[in-house]
Amino acid sequence: CSRAADAESLGSAEVQDIAIISEAKWLQSEHEQAYRQLIRYSRLLYAYQHNRRFAWGITVCGTVVRVVLFTHDFIFASASMDVRRSEGRTEFIQFIVALSYCDESQLGFDTTVTWCPTAQLWTIECSDFNSENGATVKYYARDPVLVAERKFGRHTRGFKASLDPSTVDTPDTFIKDAWPYASQELADTSRDELQIIRNIQDTLQARGESTAGCVAAVHGGIVKFDAGTGEMVNDSTNAIIDPVLREVATAISAKTAMSEANEDEAYGDGESKEADIRFRVHRRIAIQPVGRPLYTFDSPYALIIILADAMEAHTRILKTCGYLHRDLSINNIMGLV
């Protein structure tokens, strides 16, 4: 419940220890300001907690308490719990008790990405798509080179990683972790980046074409986690927003979310409609080789060669495989030394 200026100046070490964000105001009429402040705090959580899936928040305005859930597209708030009233105190106590029984996944953390403080590295589990029993492999990485700084959206993170912790500082694999939109029918892989990369590799090799300039997927798939029953479930929008929440939660003002987030994506009209909640799935992909961003090259000649190679590779992929990359930028064209 720190003041805004104090909270937003916290370093990564302090933010990494936060489980639930909260904001307190003296007056009940200040609930809108409290919501806005929680939105700012949520951005800090995603930026500094590299295993954060979603976030919980609490506002206390006068004697009224509300519980807030931050998802990738919407913000949901509970009904008001006025602790001056018996029913309000009962509801709040029930929430606190239920919260105390939550495991890490229910608090919003990704249990497949863990921090080792002694070795100062992340352990990242990645699906082995060649395994028939759903096995995973462990990668090791320092802090991500791409962090999830936005309040809403895919929350893409990127790690340079290695299968051997002793070579974590000379990584040979790039791990992309994101929450893209997907079809509820997971068998539809038309938008699955992992499947597209594998299709490109297989098609080029089958037709005797060069795979130069193309990345290769070595591991990846939908992230799964233990739901508390020993059963591994797909991490998705449905794993966050359960049927009970769909019935009782109400999205707070879409205007507030949009003005604070300044995002390109739509957040609905402020009502909690199941149709408005687009389905996302948590995917992780390990690709090779590891390239360097364009801005790290000083030579204009090297830049010209890299861009020419990239254009040639994309032309080859379009003509041979039928895929057109529609989001080329300086952030996803990499150069190899």
Secondary structure, 3 states (H helix, E strand, C coil): CCCHHHHCCCCHHHHCCCCCEEEEECCHHHHHHHHHHHHHHHHHHHHHCCCECCEEEEEEECCEEEEEEECCCCEEECCCEECCCHHHHHHHHHHHHHHHCCCCCCCCECCCEEEECCCCEEEEEEECCCCCCCCEEEEEECCCCECCCCCCCCCCEEEEEECCHHHCCCCCEEEEEECCECCCCCCCCCCCHHHHHHHHHHHHHHCCCCCCCCCEEEEEEECEEECCCCCEEECEHHHHCCHHHHHHCEECCHHHHHHHHCCCCCCCCCCCCHHHCCCEECEEEEEECCCEEHHHCCCHHHHHHHHHHHHHHHHHHHHHHCCCCCCCCCCCCEECC
